[in-house]
Structure formats: C-alpha cells, structure tokens
Amino acid sequence: MNKITFQFENGDTPVETFASEDENLLEIARKANVAIDAPCSGNAACGKCRVRLVSGELETSKTAHITDDEYAQGWRLACVSKPAGDVTVMVPDIATAYKNRMKMADLDSPEEIEIFRSVKQDLEEAGITFENDLDAVRVTMEPPTLDDTMPDNERLMRALAEALGTEAEKIRMPFAVLSVLSERLRDAAFDVTCVIRRGADETEILDVRPASVEMKITGLAVDIGTTSVAAVLIDMKSGEILAKASAGNGQIRYGADVINRIIESLKEGGRQRLQDAVIRETINPMIHRMCHAAHIHGSQIYRVSVAGNTTMNHLLCGVYADPVRTEPYIPTFFEADSIYAADLGLHTCPHAHIIMSPNIGSYVGGDITAGTLASCIWNRETMSLFIDLGTNGELVFGNSEFMMSCACSAGPAFEGGDISCGMRATDGAIEAVTIDRDTMEPTLTIVGGQGQKAVGICGSGIIDLVCELFRCGIINPKGKFVREGERIRHDKYGMGSYVVVFREDAGSVRDVEISEVDIDNFMRAKGAIFSAIRTMLASLDFTVDMIDDVYVAGGIGSGINMENAVSIGMFPDIPVEKFHYIGNSSLSGAYTILLSDSARERLKELSRNITYLELSTEPGYMDEFVACCFLPHTDASLFPNLTFK
C-alpha cells in the first residue's frame, strides 16, 4: 500500500490516505473525500484535475493539457497519474474552487432583493396568496400529579386541541417530537409553544419549545443545479430572507453532466456517494452557514423546498436513476410528496416536509417548472419564451392558453464546464469582457470587485469574450484565429488561443486563456440553444418574430449582455428590449412554493399541463443544430439586424 498525502494551496490541513498501485490519483482523492474538479469524470478530456507533484514518483500519461514546462515543474493530471510509491501532491486552489468557494450572498444587494420582490409581486397579481399552513401556538398545561397521571403526549394533544378548537384525535405527533417531549415539557414547566402544520383532516405537531423562548418558524428553499447549489433561508410568516448561500455541487467531481453522474451511481456504492456529495458535503454545510448568519439552529427549519432537474432529484433521494438516460426515458417519479428531512439526512427539523418541484420529463425537471412559475409566462396572453441556461438548456414557450417545453444538450459551457479556463460565477470569475479592436487588449469585470484577481471565466464572460473576438475579427465564423498579436498563441499542433489574463496578473497558476477547442465547445452549446428555439417554434408553425418576450434565467453571472448573445447566434435576432434577465428563477420558484401553499398547487397544475417535445425525434433538428455551430449562423438572413460597432 502506498501512502498518499494531499496538500492544499489554500492552506487547508493536509489529508493522508493509502492506496494500491492500480488506482489513479483522482480515484484516490474521491475515496479520501478530497475535492478535485473533474468535469469529464476522469476521461482526461477537460484538463481540470491538475495537481503538482511535491515528492515521490507518479506513473503519468502525457496529455495536451500539460505543457512541457508545466510537466517539468511537476504538474500532472490526477486522472492519468498513478503513484509508484509514497507520494505527496499539492492540490491548487482552482481545482477545489467549486467546493471551497462557498459564498454567503449580500442580502443588501439591490439586484437580489429586487428579483424576489418582483417575482412575489407578479405572482400576487396573478392571484397567488402568500400564506402557508405552518403556525406557532402557545399551550399552557397543569403539570401531572398523583391525582392526574395523564401521559405527556395525551396531555399536550388535549390542550392543543382545546386551543385550536378541534379534537385531540385529529392531532398527530411524529416520533421525532415524542422522543423529546417529556424533557421539553418539564424544562418549560409545561408552558410551551407548539410548531404545527394545519392540514385539512389533521394537525401535525412539528416541534415543542419553551414558551419563554422566542419562536422563529423558518423554511429552506434550495436550487440544486448540476454545477452549483443555491439556497435561501426565510421566515415562513413574513417571507423575509434571513440568509442566502451558494456553493459548487459536490457531485461535480463525478462528472460535469448528468449522464456521467448516472453512470457513477450504477457503480458499487455509487448512489450513496452521490447522495452524500450533494447532501453531506454541499447542502448541510450551507445550512450550517446560513443558520449561523441568522442566529438560529437548523432544527428550526420546518419546511424545505427543492427545485432541481430530474436527475438531480433522483440522486438527491438516492433513487435508481438509470432509466432516466435510457430509452424510453422513464423516471421513477415526476412528483414526490412523502419525503421528509430525516429520510435524506438534512440537518433541519427531522420531520420537515420536503416539497419537490415536479418534473415533466427525463430532461425537463423541477428547476424548469419552478422557473416557469416564477416567470409568470403562464399568466400572460402574449407569447413568451423562457430559457434556462445551466449545465443543460431548457426552454418553455407559450402563454396562458398553452405551453410547450424541450431540453437541449448544451453541455456545461454556460457554467464554465467544457472550457479550459471556465468556472462558475464566484469570486475570481470574469463576468464581462470588452476588447479593443486595434490593440486587442481586453477590459474585464471580475466577480469580487476591485482588487480581485481573475481565476477563470464564467458563462456571461464567455458569451462576451467570444462575441468580442468575433467582432474584432480575431476569430472567423468557424471560431478559428485569423489575427496575430501578443495575446494570440499557437501550440505545436497549430491550435490557436487568446490570453485574457497573463499568469503573473492572474489569481491562478497559469494563464487565463480561451482556445479554439474551448470556442468550438461553446459554439456547440450556443448552437444547441438556438436550434432548440427554431425547432420548437417550427413544430408549432411559429416564427421568431412572433415572440413577444424572452425571459432568460440561470446563475451564469450578474447578467447577460443580450446584444452579444444575439450577435453570436445564441438568441434570435429580435429587438433587444424584448429580452429580460430574471436571474436564478429556479430558486425564485422554490422560494415561492415554500412560502405559498396556493403557489404549490398552481405549480402542480402547470407541470401537468406543459407539453414536452423530444427534440431528437423532430425531423431536421440535427441539420438545424449543425447550421447553428457557426458565428452567428450559416444562414445570414436569420440575423438581418446584426451590425458590429
């Protein structure tokens, strides 16, 4: 057995483990719970699992992702490196950034507050009432005596029934409450506050606390994306957001896309590993951080709402997910209403009900139904297009009379995957770019503000960068470099790249650059979006000029430059004022169904009435997709208003 020591550039405590000689470093790291980003799941395709050899020897296969100079400095890809004895490697900060850069959002941010306020206002105008069935009721009882030997549970339920004006037989006490009841009653001198859920047929007791302690009923809304997870902690009575956090989805080290995750789940212990990655490594730490910020305990979270794609929902629950990816693509569930926090190991009130936003297809999940609800396109007479840009691209088109949805395999490019310098929109990510046409020098906006060094590029920055490279004539419509300059490089195979930030000015160990391979990957992603729009509209005998509004969602940055997105052929060439960026609509929708019982019922109705279109069965879709993989398109007539200033 070889001793493996992982050191961390960010100063974390080193991790020591043992491994046999036939295991590569990525496999060893996974078993030791060491976070190393591997979007390609160890296929040596992405080049992001970089580590530096400190001591010992590694048997390593050379790849194009490590230059000769970098190799001489000790850099290796973990997925193709096996220890030849005791080894110490250093894991750079960028390889662990997806996990380590958990972020507490600034609740004073005008943009954050405005998005939630706007969604709530629109839904109220649509007839949604923001009320829920959680409540707190104070109950005072006479302590038991030798003459009054009624058991504690019966004593409480009778007193609560009297306070509510109902019958004790219609009150239910789960075991999680029963197990602590006697101690809680005596510590409070039989003067307690009960947190309850009022149902049509029965009332359920969720918690019992001393009446002398201020009771705060909170709920947790979670958006589980394939790449990142975001959550808000809210006051269930006022709707106030108490804390907000985001983090990389810990599952990403098993692959950037849902197919690789499902394949990993089929291996021995795979389902448990993936469930632990999203719950124990991602969501629970976020809960602890938010509860600390809000000065509450996790047990005071009495309801949880979840919005995620169909695969994420299955992996969250530890459910067999292989049928999701194989024909005829039948998931285990679209709706699941009988899951509680204790079933999943969430660090909340054990009997907190998990509300899952319904799925409507194998590749159109609860994140899209939640986003559709938040966008309010279902309440408008005008024709609207809702687009969610995440690891996959999902679309919904329609109005108050009908809605159709589809999903396209855009890949993870919009969240930084499949791009050598790509990353999610966290500190150090370039989120906006302009380039001087003459000097080819870039001007950057970096997440984290002034003084923050660039580590990589997030989705909105990639859109800007590709557009600017094309606008300045640095790349041609095929994405190939056609100009020369200090920032233009070519490798030994003739493959070109543009250096956005040189290593000495970057916050990483290498240049931040975009290559022709990256651009090609991005063009396939943007092509998937536009071809899906065209194909779905054609199936309804609609054209792009019949779209009244486009609502773009996704946590790809602070927003998207819509003109740039049109210029590269990602969005249709319609007036820019018709585009609206609505942020993380999945989280907004999860917030809504957490706080509002009527919104939850409306969401179920919407999910059952959205028609799902399977693009792969549509004639001409692949031809349309191929035509879209150019800048902006092979058919210039589709972009008559395109001009570059």
C-alpha positions in Angstrom: 0.0 0.0 0.0 1.3 3.4 -0.9 0.9 6.5 1.4 -0.7 9.4 -0.4 -0.5 12.9 1.0 -2.7 15.7 -0.4 -1.5 19.2 0.4 -3.7 22.2 -0.4 -2.7 25.6 -1.9 -5.4 27.3 0.2 -3.8 26.3 3.4 -6.3 23.6 4.5 -5.0 20.7 6.7 -3.2 18.0 4.5 -5.1 14.8 4.0 -3.2 11.5 4.3 -4.6 8.2 2.9 -3.4 4.9 1.4 -4.0 3.4 -2.0 -3.0 0.4 -4.1 -0.8 0.9 -7.1 -3.6 0.3 -9.7 -5.6 3.4 -8.6 -5.1 6.8 -10.1 -4.9 10.0 -8.0 -8.4 11.1 -8.9 -9.9 7.8 -7.7 -7.8 8.0 -4.5 -8.9 11.6 -3.9 -12.5 10.7 -4.3 -12.2 7.9 -1.7 -10.4 10.3 0.7 -13.1 13.0 0.2 -10.5 15.3 -1.3 -12.3 17.8 -3.7 -10.7 17.8 -7.1 -12.7 19.2 -10.0 -13.1 16.7 -12.8 -15.9 17.7 -15.2 -15.1 14.9 -17.6 -15.2 12.3 -14.8 -11.6 11.3 -15.3 -11.5 10.8 -19.0 -8.5 13.2 -19.5 -10.7 15.4 -21.7 -11.1 18.5 -19.6 -7.7 19.0 -18.1 -9.0 20.5 -14.8 -7.9 17.8 -12.3 -4.4 19.4 -12.2 -2.1 18.6 -9.2 1.6 19.3 -8.6 4.0 16.6 -7.6 5.8 17.6 -4.4 7.6 14.4 -3.6 7.7 10.8 -4.7 7.1 9.3 -8.2 4.0 9.1 -10.4 3.4 7.0 -13.5 1.8 9.5 -15.7 0.5 9.6 -19.3 1.4 12.8 -21.1 -1.6 14.9 -22.3 -2.0 18.0 -24.3 -3.4 19.7 -21.2 0.1 19.8 -19.6 2.8 21.7 -21.4 6.5 20.5 -21.3 7.4 23.5 -19.0 4.5 22.7 -16.7 5.4 19.0 -16.6 9.0 19.9 -15.6 7.5 21.9 -12.8 5.7 18.9 -11.5 2.2 19.5 -12.9 0.1 16.4 -13.7 -3.5 15.4 -14.4 -4.8 13.4 -11.4 -6.9 11.1 -13.6 -3.9 9.8 -15.6 -1.4 9.6 -12.7 -0.8 6.5 -10.6 1.6 6.5 -7.5 4.7 4.5 -7.9 5.3 4.6 -4.1 4.7 7.1 -1.3 3.6 10.4 -2.9 2.9 13.9 -1.8 0.9 16.2 -4.2 -0.3 19.8 -4.0 -3.9 20.5 -5.0 -4.2 24.0 -6.3 -7.0 26.3 -5.2 -8.6 26.4 -8.7 -9.0 22.6 -8.6 -11.0 22.8 -5.4 -12.7 26.1 -6.0 -16.1 24.5 -6.9 -16.3 23.3 -3.3 -14.2 25.7 -1.2 -15.6 28.9 -2.5 -18.9 28.6 -0.7 -20.4 32.1 -0.7 -22.8 33.9 1.6 -24.7 36.4 -0.5 -25.0 40.0 0.4 -28.7 40.4 1.3 -28.4 44.1 0.9 -27.7 43.6 -2.8 -30.4 45.6 -4.7 -30.4 43.1 -7.5 -31.0 40.1 -5.2 -33.8 41.8 -3.3 -35.4 43.2 -6.4 -35.7 39.8 -8.2 -37.5 38.2 -5.2 -39.7 41.2 -4.7 -40.6 41.4 -8.4 -41.5 37.6 -8.6 -43.7 37.9 -5.5 -45.5 41.0 -6.9 -46.1 39.4 -10.2 -47.5 36.2 -8.6 -49.7 38.2 -6.3 -51.1 40.0 -9.3 -51.8 36.5 -10.8 -53.9 35.6 -7.8 -51.3 33.7 -5.7 -51.7 34.3 -2.0 -48.6 34.1 0.1 -49.9 32.1 3.0 -48.9 28.6 4.3 -50.1 26.1 6.8 -47.3 26.4 9.4 -48.1 28.1 12.7 -47.0 28.5 16.3 -49.5 28.0 19.1 -48.8 28.6 22.8 -50.1 25.9 25.1 -50.1 26.0 28.9 -50.9 22.9 30.9 -51.2 21.8 34.5 -48.3 19.6 35.5 -49.1 16.0 36.3 -49.7 14.9 39.8 -50.5 11.6 41.6 -54.1 12.5 41.1 -53.6 13.5 37.4 -51.5 10.8 35.7 -52.3 11.5 32.1 -49.3 10.7 29.9 -47.4 13.7 28.4 -48.4 13.2 24.8 -52.1 13.0 25.6 -51.9 16.0 27.9 -50.3 18.1 25.2 -52.6 17.0 22.4 -55.7 17.6 24.5 -54.5 21.1 25.5 -53.5 21.9 21.9 -56.9 20.6 20.6 -58.7 23.0 23.0 -56.5 25.9 21.8 -57.3 25.1 18.2 -60.9 24.3 18.7 -60.6 20.8 17.3 -60.5 17.2 18.6 -57.4 15.6 20.1 -57.9 12.6 17.7 -57.2 14.9 14.8 -53.7 15.9 16.1 -50.7 13.8 15.1 -47.4 13.7 16.9 -44.4 12.2 15.0 -41.8 10.1 16.8 -39.2 12.9 16.5 -41.4 15.1 18.8 -42.4 12.2 21.0 -38.8 11.3 21.7 -38.0 14.7 23.3 -41.4 15.6 24.7 -41.1 14.7 28.4 -37.8 16.7 28.8 -39.1 19.7 26.8 -42.3 19.9 28.9 -40.6 19.7 32.2 -37.8 22.2 31.2 -40.6 24.6 30.2 -42.8 24.0 33.3 -45.5 22.8 30.9 -45.7 26.2 29.2 -44.7 25.6 25.6 -45.1 26.8 22.1 -46.0 24.1 19.5 -45.0 24.5 15.9 -47.8 22.9 13.9 -48.8 22.1 10.3 -52.6 22.6 9.8 -54.0 20.1 7.5 -57.5 19.6 6.1 -58.1 16.4 8.1 -55.5 16.6 10.9 -52.9 18.9 12.6 -49.3 17.7 12.9 -47.0 18.8 15.7 -43.5 19.5 14.3 -41.8 20.8 17.4 -42.3 21.8 21.0 -40.3 24.6 22.6 -40.4 26.6 25.8 -42.9 29.5 25.6 -40.3 31.7 27.1 -38.0 31.3 24.1 -38.8 33.4 21.0 -40.0 31.0 18.3 -38.9 31.6 14.8 -40.5 29.4 12.1 -38.2 29.2 9.1 -38.0 27.3 5.8 -35.3 26.5 3.3 -35.6 26.9 -0.4 -32.8 25.1 -2.5 -32.0 25.2 -6.1 -29.9 22.1 -6.9 -28.1 22.6 -10.2 -25.8 20.1 -11.8 -22.9 22.5 -11.3 -23.9 24.7 -8.4 -26.3 24.8 -5.5 -28.0 27.9 -4.2 -30.3 28.3 -1.2 -32.2 30.9 0.9 -33.4 30.7 4.5 -36.6 32.5 5.1 -39.1 33.5 7.8 -42.2 31.4 7.0 -44.6 34.0 8.3 -43.2 37.3 6.9 -41.3 35.9 3.9 -38.2 37.8 4.9 -35.0 36.3 3.6 -32.8 35.6 6.6 -29.7 34.3 4.8 -28.6 33.2 1.3 -25.7 30.9 0.2 -24.3 29.2 -2.8 -21.7 26.5 -3.4 -20.5 24.2 -6.1 -22.4 20.9 -6.2 -20.0 18.3 -4.6 -21.1 15.8 -7.2 -19.2 17.6 -9.9 -16.1 15.5 -9.2 -18.0 12.6 -10.6 -18.6 14.4 -13.9 -19.9 17.7 -15.1 -23.0 16.3 -16.8 -26.0 14.2 -15.6 -25.0 11.2 -17.8 -21.7 10.8 -16.1 -23.3 11.1 -12.7 -25.9 8.4 -13.5 -23.1 6.1 -14.7 -21.2 6.7 -11.5 -24.4 6.0 -9.5 -24.5 2.5 -11.0 -21.2 1.5 -9.5 -21.0 -0.2 -6.2 -21.8 2.4 -3.5 -22.3 5.0 -6.2 -25.8 6.1 -5.2 -24.7 6.7 -1.7 -21.6 8.6 -2.8 -23.6 10.9 -5.0 -26.2 11.5 -2.3 -23.6 12.2 0.3 -21.8 14.6 -2.1 -24.9 16.8 -2.5 -26.3 16.5 1.0 -23.5 15.9 3.4 -20.8 17.9 1.5 -22.9 20.6 -0.1 -26.4 21.3 1.4 -25.7 20.6 5.1 -22.7 22.9 5.3 -24.7 25.6 3.6 -27.5 25.1 6.2 -24.9 25.5 9.0 -23.5 28.7 7.5 -27.0 30.2 6.9 -28.3 29.3 10.4 -25.2 30.8 11.9 -25.8 34.0 10.0 -29.5 34.1 11.0 -28.7 33.1 14.7 -30.9 30.1 14.7 -30.5 26.3 14.9 -31.1 24.0 12.0 -33.9 22.3 13.9 -35.9 25.5 13.5 -36.2 24.8 9.7 -39.6 23.2 9.4 -40.1 23.0 5.7 -37.7 22.6 2.7 -38.5 23.2 -1.0 -36.2 21.8 -3.7 -36.0 22.7 -7.4 -33.7 20.6 -9.4 -33.5 18.7 -12.7 -34.9 15.2 -12.9 -31.5 13.5 -12.5 -30.6 15.8 -9.5 -33.9 14.9 -7.8 -33.2 11.2 -8.2 -29.7 11.4 -6.9 -30.7 13.6 -4.0 -33.2 10.9 -2.9 -30.7 8.1 -3.6 -33.1 6.6 -6.2 -32.1 4.4 -9.1 -31.7 6.8 -12.0 -30.5 4.7 -15.0 -34.0 4.7 -16.7 -33.7 8.5 -16.9 -30.9 8.2 -19.5 -32.1 5.1 -21.4 -34.9 4.7 -23.9 -37.9 5.2 -23.3 -36.5 7.6 -20.7 -38.9 6.9 -17.8 -38.0 8.4 -14.4 -39.0 6.9 -11.1 -41.2 9.9 -10.3 -42.4 13.2 -11.6 -44.0 14.2 -8.2 -42.9 13.0 -4.7 -44.9 14.3 -1.8 -43.9 11.9 1.0 -40.3 12.7 1.7 -39.1 14.2 5.0 -35.7 15.7 6.1 -34.9 12.6 8.2 -35.2 10.4 5.1 -32.4 12.3 3.4 -30.3 13.3 6.4 -30.8 17.0 6.1 -29.7 19.0 9.2 -33.1 20.5 9.8 -36.2 19.6 11.8 -36.3 15.8 11.3 -40.0 15.9 10.2 -39.6 18.9 7.9 -41.6 18.1 4.8 -39.6 18.2 1.5 -41.5 19.9 -1.2 -40.1 18.9 -4.6 -40.9 20.9 -7.6 -42.5 18.5 -10.1 -40.6 17.1 -13.1 -42.2 16.9 -16.5 -39.8 14.8 -18.4 -36.5 13.0 -18.1 -34.6 16.1 -19.2 -37.1 18.9 -18.1 -37.2 18.8 -14.4 -38.4 20.7 -11.3 -36.0 23.6 -11.8 -37.8 24.4 -15.1 -41.3 24.1 -13.7 -40.3 26.3 -10.7 -38.7 28.8 -13.1 -41.8 28.8 -15.3 -43.9 29.6 -12.3 -41.6 32.4 -11.3 -41.5 33.9 -14.8 -45.4 34.2 -14.9 -45.5 33.4 -18.6 -48.5 31.2 -17.8 -50.5 34.3 -16.8 -49.9 36.3 -20.0 -51.8 36.5 -23.2 -48.7 37.4 -25.2 -46.3 34.8 -26.5 -43.3 34.3 -24.2 -40.1 32.2 -24.4 -38.5 31.1 -21.1 -34.9 30.0 -21.4 -32.8 28.5 -18.5 -29.1 28.5 -19.2 -27.4 25.9 -17.0 -25.5 22.8 -17.5 -28.2 21.9 -19.9 -30.5 24.3 -21.8 -34.2 24.1 -21.2 -37.0 26.1 -22.9 -40.7 26.8 -22.3 -42.8 28.6 -24.9 -46.4 29.7 -24.7 -48.9 31.8 -22.9 -52.0 31.5 -20.7 -53.6 29.1 -23.2 -50.8 26.6 -23.8 -47.1 25.9 -23.0 -44.6 23.6 -24.6 -41.1 22.7 -23.3 -38.0 21.0 -24.6 -34.4 20.4 -23.5 -31.2 20.5 -25.5 -27.8 19.1 -24.7 -26.0 22.4 -24.4 -23.3 20.9 -22.1 -21.9 22.7 -19.1 -20.3 25.6 -21.0 -22.7 28.2 -19.6 -21.5 27.3 -16.1 -17.8 27.1 -17.0 -17.6 23.4 -17.9 -16.0 22.2 -21.1 -14.0 25.4 -21.1 -10.3 25.1 -20.1 -10.5 28.4 -18.0 -14.2 28.1 -17.3 -15.7 28.4 -13.8 -18.9 29.2 -12.1 -19.9 32.8 -11.2 -18.0 33.1 -8.0 -15.1 35.3 -6.8 -12.4 35.5 -9.4 -14.6 34.8 -12.3 -14.5 37.2 -15.3 -18.2 38.0 -15.9 -17.9 40.7 -18.6 -15.3 41.5 -21.4 -14.7 44.1 -24.0 -11.8 44.1 -26.4 -10.2 47.0 -28.2 -10.4 46.3 -31.9 -7.0 47.8 -32.7 -4.8 46.7 -29.8 -6.7 43.5 -29.0 -6.4 44.4 -25.3 -9.3 43.3 -23.0 -11.1 45.2 -20.3 -12.6 42.9 -17.7 -15.2 42.9 -15.0 -14.4 40.3 -12.3 -16.7 38.9 -9.6 -15.4 40.0 -6.3 -14.8 43.7 -7.2 -11.8 45.9 -7.2 -8.5 44.2 -6.4 -9.9 40.7 -7.2 -7.5 38.7 -9.5 -9.0 36.7 -12.3 -9.1 32.9 -11.9 -11.3 31.9 -14.8 -14.3 32.9 -16.9 -18.0 32.3 -16.1 -20.8 31.9 -18.5 -21.7 35.6 -19.1 -18.0 36.3 -19.6 -17.6 33.6 -22.1 -20.5 35.0 -24.2 -18.9 38.4 -24.1 -15.4 37.1 -24.9 -16.5 35.0 -28.0 -18.6 37.9 -29.2 -15.7 40.4 -28.8 -13.2 38.1 -30.5 -15.6 37.8 -33.5 -16.5 41.5 -33.5 -12.8 42.4 -33.6 -12.0 40.0 -36.4 -9.7 38.0 -34.2 -11.7 34.8 -35.0 -13.6 33.9 -38.1 -17.2 32.4 -38.2 -15.7 28.9 -37.6 -14.1 30.1 -34.4 -10.5 29.9 -35.8 -8.0 32.6 -35.0 -7.1 34.8 -38.0 -5.2 37.6 -36.4 -1.8 37.6 -34.8 -0.6 39.6 -31.7 1.0 39.3 -28.3 -2.1 37.7 -26.8 -2.5 35.2 -29.7 -0.7 31.9 -29.3 -0.4 28.7 -31.3 0.6 25.3 -29.9 2.7 22.8 -31.7 -0.4 21.5 -33.4 -1.2 24.9 -34.8 -4.2 25.3 -32.4 -4.8 29.0 -31.5 -5.7 30.6 -28.2 -6.2 34.1 -26.8 -4.7 35.1 -23.5 -7.2 37.0 -21.4 -5.0 37.4 -18.4 -1.3 36.5 -18.2 -0.2 34.2 -15.4 1.7 36.9 -13.5 -1.5 39.0 -13.3 -3.9 36.1 -12.6 -5.1 34.6 -9.4 -4.2 31.1 -10.7 -1.0 29.2 -11.5 -1.5 29.6 -15.3 -2.7 32.0 -18.0 -6.4 32.6 -18.2 -7.0 31.9 -21.9 -9.5 30.6 -24.3 -8.6 28.2 -27.1 -10.1 27.1 -30.4 -11.2 23.9 -28.7 -13.0 26.0 -26.0 -14.6 28.2 -28.6 -15.8 25.1 -30.5 -17.3 23.7 -27.4 -19.1 26.9 -26.7 -20.4 27.2 -30.2 -22.0 23.8 -29.8 -23.6 25.0 -26.6 -25.0 28.2 -28.1 -26.0 26.3 -31.2 -28.0 23.8 -29.2 -30.0 26.7 -27.7 -30.8 28.5 -31.0 -31.6 25.2 -32.8 -33.9 24.2 -30.0 -35.7 27.5 -30.3 -36.1 27.2 -34.0 -37.2 23.6 -33.9 -39.8 24.1 -31.2 -41.2 27.2 -32.9 -41.4 25.3 -36.2 -43.3 22.4 -34.6 -46.0 25.0 -33.7 -45.8 26.8 -37.1 -44.4 29.9 -35.3 -41.5 32.1 -36.3 -39.2 34.1 -34.1 -40.8 37.4 -35.0 -44.0 36.1 -33.2 -42.1 36.1 -29.8 -43.3 39.0 -27.7 -40.9 38.5 -24.7 -37.9 36.3 -23.9 -37.1 35.6 -20.2 -33.6 34.4 -19.7 -32.7 32.6 -16.4 -29.6 31.0 -14.9 -26.9 31.7 -12.5 -24.2 32.3 -15.1 -23.1 35.7 -13.8 -24.6 39.0 -12.9 -26.5 39.0 -16.1 -26.1 38.5 -19.8 -25.3 41.1 -22.5 -28.3 40.3 -24.7 -26.9 42.1 -27.7 -23.8 39.9 -27.6 -25.8 36.8 -27.2 -27.8 37.7 -30.3 -24.6 38.6 -32.2 -23.1 35.2 -31.8 -26.3 33.4 -32.8 -27.4 32.1 -29.4 -30.7 34.1 -29.3 -33.0 35.1 -32.2 -32.5 38.5 -33.8 -35.4 40.3 -32.3 -35.4 43.8 -30.6 -33.2 43.7 -27.5 -35.8 45.3 -25.3 -37.8 42.0 -25.6 -35.1 40.2 -23.6 -35.3 40.1 -19.8 -32.8 38.6 -17.5 -34.6 37.2 -14.4 -31.7 35.6 -12.5 -32.0 32.3 -10.8 -35.6 31.6 -11.5 -35.4 28.1 -10.1 -34.5 29.5 -6.7 -37.2 32.1 -7.0 -39.7 29.4 -7.8 -38.5 27.3 -4.9 -38.9 30.3 -2.6 -42.4 30.8 -3.8 -43.7 27.3 -3.3 -42.0 27.2 0.1 -43.9 30.3 1.3 -47.2 29.9 -0.5 -49.5 26.9 -0.4 -51.5 28.2 -3.3 -48.3 28.6 -5.4 -47.5 25.0 -4.8 -50.9 23.9 -6.0 -50.6 26.2 -9.1 -47.2 24.7 -9.8 -48.6 21.1 -9.8 -51.3 22.3 -12.3 -48.7 23.9 -14.5 -46.4 20.9 -14.6 -49.3 18.6 -15.6 -50.3 20.9 -18.5 -46.9 21.6 -20.1 -46.4 19.6 -23.3 -42.9 18.1 -23.6 -41.3 18.0 -27.0 -38.5 15.4 -27.6 -36.1 17.2 -30.0 -34.3 14.1 -31.0 -37.4 12.8 -32.7 -38.1 16.1 -34.6 -37.2 15.9 -38.3 -34.4 18.3 -39.3 -33.3 19.1 -35.8 -29.7 17.8 -36.3 -29.4 19.7 -39.6 -30.5 22.8 -37.8 -28.0 22.2 -35.0 -25.1 21.8 -37.4 -26.1 25.1 -39.1 -26.0 26.9 -35.7 -22.5 25.9 -34.9 -21.0 28.9 -36.7 -20.8 32.6 -35.8 -23.6 33.6 -35.9 -25.1 31.0 -38.3 -24.7 29.6 -41.8 -27.9 31.4 -42.8 -27.1 35.1 -42.5 -30.7 36.0 -43.4 -31.7 34.9 -39.9 -29.7 37.9 -38.5 -30.6 40.8 -40.7 -30.1 43.4 -38.0 -26.6 42.2 -37.0 -24.1 45.0 -37.1 -20.8 45.4 -35.2 -19.8 48.8 -34.0 
